[in-house]
Amino acid sequence: MGKKRGKQDITSDPVTKRLDAIIRLLAEMNKPEERRKLNDSTVVRILKSVGLTPTEIARILGKRSRTSVAGYLYYRKKR
């Protein structure tokens, strides 16, 4: 038999982190509109924090390209 994996090992797995983020987002999206706490900006940042690329995030959110989510990720400084 293989070694038991501790909780730390499981949560550091990149696939597990991505699945956890997507499950969290799906659960949030199933709530009624007035109870939702996440907006597009928060969703994009959560997905980016688990290592997804802007192209992958756009595909998940049903956007056309990575440039449609870039505004949430990269801020422009106003002069």
N, C-alpha and C positions, 0 to 999 in steps of 0.2 A: 504494500500500500504506500501511497505517497505521503508526503509530509502535510501536516495541517497548516493551513495558511492563516496567519493572524489577521485581525481586522485591519491593521495598518497596511498589510500587503494587498488586500483586496481593494481598499480605497485608493491606493496609489496606481492601480492599473488604469491606463488611459481609456480603454474601452469601457470599463465600469464607470468612470467619471462621465463619459459622454452619454452613456445610457441613463445614468442618474439624472443628468441635466435634462435630457429629452423627456423622461418620465415626469419630472417635476413640471415642465412646461405643459405637457399634455394634461396633467391633473389640474393645473391652473386654468387652462383653456376650457375645461369642462364645467367650470363654475358659471353661474349666471352672470351676465354682463355687469350688474351693479356690485358684485362681490369680487370681481377680478382686481388684482393688485399690480399685475405686470402690464407694462406697455411695450411697444416695439423696441424701444431703446434698451430697456431692462432685459428683454429676451435676447437681443443681439449680444449684449455684454455677457450674459450668462453663458451663451453658446461659445463665445470667443474665449472665455476664461477656461473652458475645458479643452481647448486646443483645436476647435474647428476653424477652418479658413473662411474668409468672407464669401467665397464661392459656395462652400458647403452650407453656410448659414443662409444665404440667399435661396438656395434650393429648398431648404427645410421650410422657410417662411413663404415660399411660393413667389419670390421676387424674380425679376428677369435676369439680373446680373449682380456681380459683386459690388458694382458701384452704387447699387440701390441701398446697400447696407453700410457702405463706407462712411456715410454721414453720421451714423450712430457711433462709429468706432474712432474716427479720426477728426478731432476738432480743429477748426481753423481759428487762428487768432485774428480778432478784428483789430484793424489799425486805426 
